[in-house]
Amino acid sequence: SAVISQKPSRDICQRGTSLTIQCQVDSQVTMMFWYRQQPGQSLTLIATANQGSEATYESGFVIDKFPISRPNLTFSTLTVSNMSPEDSSIYLCSVGAGQQYFGPGTRLTVT
Amino acid sequence: TQLLEQSPQFLSIQEGENLTVYCNSSSVFSSLQWYRQEPGEGPVLLVTVVTGGEVKKLKRLTFQFGDARKDSSLHITAAQPGDTGLYLCAGLSGGYNKLIFGAGTRLAVHP
């Protein structure tokens, strides 16, 4: 298993601003994933982030809106850009091949 | 597009009752996982089932994987308030490391 931390744990942001979420893992991992969980909903995969290559985005998510960095094997960031109230969600990172281990999430509220 | 349909969406029961949650798809998955998520936390892996017809037991929880690897069920015996949470099934898409999540079942167990 892996221990994953995320920062910030929660934030309230104004419309039109951007927020960068950090994900730190206690061991080196190849694949990291970013998910969105809208209020009362299940998880939707935003993108897969591999170290040394561009992130792969799922349908409905684009790099301009959700730029991702993966500078090394233990760290990744997800930026939510030009936010609107519809971006209010929990954002989760996870690691693992097959079985995945999740961070505690970042609860974002956009006003 | 691979989809996982999970039912019921909500379940409110009394302590000591039994319950079953279902996860169905028209697609075949190489494995299927069950997670539990509590408020303010990321999902925590409960079990992974890989072989068609497989049954796994985790204390009062019994997990089954359908023979055709398209469906799964979670049965909880003598539910306790500590079982309260969001239960998510997730299928691993063969050849990829992407998890496809069901909509989730929100379980409330009342003392």
Contacts between the chains, C-beta under 8 A, distances in Angstrom:
chain1	res1	chain2	res2	distance
A	4	B	42	7.6
A	31	B	97	5.8
A	33	B	98	8.0
A	33	B	99	7.9
A	41	B	103	7.4
A	41	B	104	7.6
A	42	B	88	6.2
A	42	B	101	4.7
A	42	B	102	6.4
A	42	B	103	4.9
A	42	B	104	4.6
A	43	B	43	7.2
A	43	B	88	7.1
A	43	B	90	8.0
A	43	B	101	4.6
A	44	B	101	7.6
A	45	B	98	6.2
A	45	B	99	7.2
A	48	B	97	7.5
A	48	B	98	7.1
A	92	B	42	5.3
A	92	B	43	7.8
A	94	B	42	7.3
A	96	B	97	7.9
A	97	B	97	5.2
A	98	B	31	6.6
A	98	B	48	7.3
A	98	B	92	5.7
A	98	B	97	6.5
A	99	B	33	6.5
A	99	B	45	5.7
A	99	B	48	5.6
A	100	B	33	7.9
A	100	B	45	7.2
A	100	B	99	6.0
A	101	B	45	7.0
A	102	B	42	3.1
A	102	B	43	5.1
A	102	B	44	7.4
A	103	B	42	5.3
A	104	B	40	7.1
A	104	B	41	5.6
A	104	B	42	5.2
A	105	B	40	7.6
A	105	B	41	7.2
A	105	B	42	5.3
A	107	B	40	7.8
